[in-house]
Amino acid sequence: MPLDFIRPDIRAMHAYHVARLPADWLKLDAMEVPYTFPPALQNELAAALARTEINRYPNPADSTLPAALRRTFAIPEQAHIALGNGSDELIQFISLLFARAGAKMLVLEPSFVIYRRNAELFGMECIGVPLKSDFSLDLPAVLEAVKTHQPALIFLAYPNNPTGVAFARAEVEAVIAAAQGLVVVDEAYGAFSGDSFLAQAGTPENLLVLRTLSKIGFAGLRLGYAAGAPTIMQELAKILPPYNMNCLSLTAAEFALNHMDVVNQHIDLLKQERERLFSALQEMNGATAFPSQANFITVRLPDAESAYQKLWDNKILVKKLHGSHPLLDNCLRLTIGTPEQNDAVLSVLAQSAS
Ligand SMILES: *Cc1c(COP(=O)(O)O)cnc(C)c1O
């Protein structure tokens, strides 16, 4: 039987679950942006896509997207850029690149679960260092683990998911300074925070900055990028599939970068809504919202299970973090939506709090 030949550790895994919802539900579980381009721009995009030569392989050397990313996000000259089919794909290939026999990966917990998954997939031992109870970084513990385990790879999400908290910049710098291996600063939510390591990408050699268009309105494009030292990026380039990026995504992404004024308006709206939602949650009986630098807020409630169910009964899907890690006890993660969507969430939560 062919199944018997499949790696037993993979057979024991579970597939990543993606919720499928009827159209009238509010989907606030996956940090998707609730806004799209206005119709006139959609038509322009359609025309650009129609002109794209889908009969040709996408030649990465021909793509003007890396240069556009460099211009738009001020990626420094010293950094080389790699494109990924979502930053998920880059996380996968960076992990593969460092998965020598005996190599270890260090992650913070709770953080993005995909890091550990890739460690498992490529046979790396994964060292998890718990965050403090306010979801800040436990620097002495991280430095101790770096010294003890000498990890080949460290993943830091900055700001962190699923907590929304951004670690202190000086602490991230201390980890980079202490590490011999590569430190990946994953800035999936960088557009919503006040800080970034992108300007340092490429120097020092052991810093790689990971970004994505997913959380700023283009999750469907699957467009992630990495900026890092040329020495490292040249090795990564050897193992990325030659045609990993499809030409429709490349065209659409470049179109998006040419309309950053619209994208930035959406980001600003979501940041304003984040602050409004945060204040409202803070005032709610028994709720503790954690200060977020991302486009979601993680909140601890007296009874997350019942609040989740009440939201569900009102056709609102959020992420139930409760049960996934002891530090996330009674926590829900709320993606920031439109003002009306956020009001709907607040009104259900207020009912269940009273
Ligand atoms: C969403 C997310 C990603 C994945 O983004 P894609 O580019 O859509 O693959 C990576 N890292 C973190 C921390 C995320 O939350």
Ligand as a Chemical Component Dictionary entry (heavy atoms), coordinates in Angstrom:
data_LIG
# 
_chem_comp.id                   LIG 
_chem_comp.type                 NON-POLYMER 
_chem_comp.pdbx_formal_charge   0 
_chem_comp.three_letter_code    LIG 
# 
loop_
_chem_comp_atom.comp_id 
_chem_comp_atom.atom_id 
_chem_comp_atom.alt_atom_id 
_chem_comp_atom.type_symbol 
_chem_comp_atom.charge 
_chem_comp_atom.model_Cartn_x 
_chem_comp_atom.model_Cartn_y 
_chem_comp_atom.model_Cartn_z 
_chem_comp_atom.pdbx_ordinal 
LIG C1 C1 C 0 0.058 35.598 8.360  1  
LIG C2 C2 C 0 1.456 35.413 8.761  2  
LIG C3 C3 C 0 2.415 34.954 7.859  3  
LIG C4 C4 C 0 2.057 34.331 6.527  4  
LIG O1 O1 O 0 1.797 35.220 5.578  5  
LIG P1 P1 P 0 1.626 34.788 4.052  6  
LIG O2 O2 O 0 2.490 35.761 3.359  7  
LIG O3 O3 O 0 0.185 34.954 3.780  8  
LIG O4 O4 O 0 2.084 33.384 3.850  9  
LIG C5 C5 C 0 3.736 34.889 8.263  10 
LIG N1 N1 N 0 4.091 35.220 9.503  11 
LIG C6 C6 C 0 3.195 35.636 10.422 12 
LIG C7 C7 C 0 3.644 35.961 11.795 13 
LIG C8 C8 C 0 1.844 35.728 10.077 14 
LIG O5 O5 O 0 0.950 36.069 11.000 15 
# 
loop_
_chem_comp_bond.comp_id 
_chem_comp_bond.atom_id_1 
_chem_comp_bond.atom_id_2 
_chem_comp_bond.value_order 
_chem_comp_bond.pdbx_ordinal 
LIG C1 C2 SING 1  
LIG C2 C3 SING 2  
LIG C2 C8 DOUB 3  
LIG C3 C4 SING 4  
LIG C3 C5 DOUB 5  
LIG C4 O1 SING 6  
LIG O1 P1 SING 7  
LIG P1 O2 DOUB 8  
LIG P1 O3 SING 9  
LIG P1 O4 SING 10 
LIG C5 N1 SING 11 
LIG N1 C6 DOUB 12 
LIG C6 C7 SING 13 
LIG C6 C8 SING 14 
LIG C8 O5 SING 15 
# 
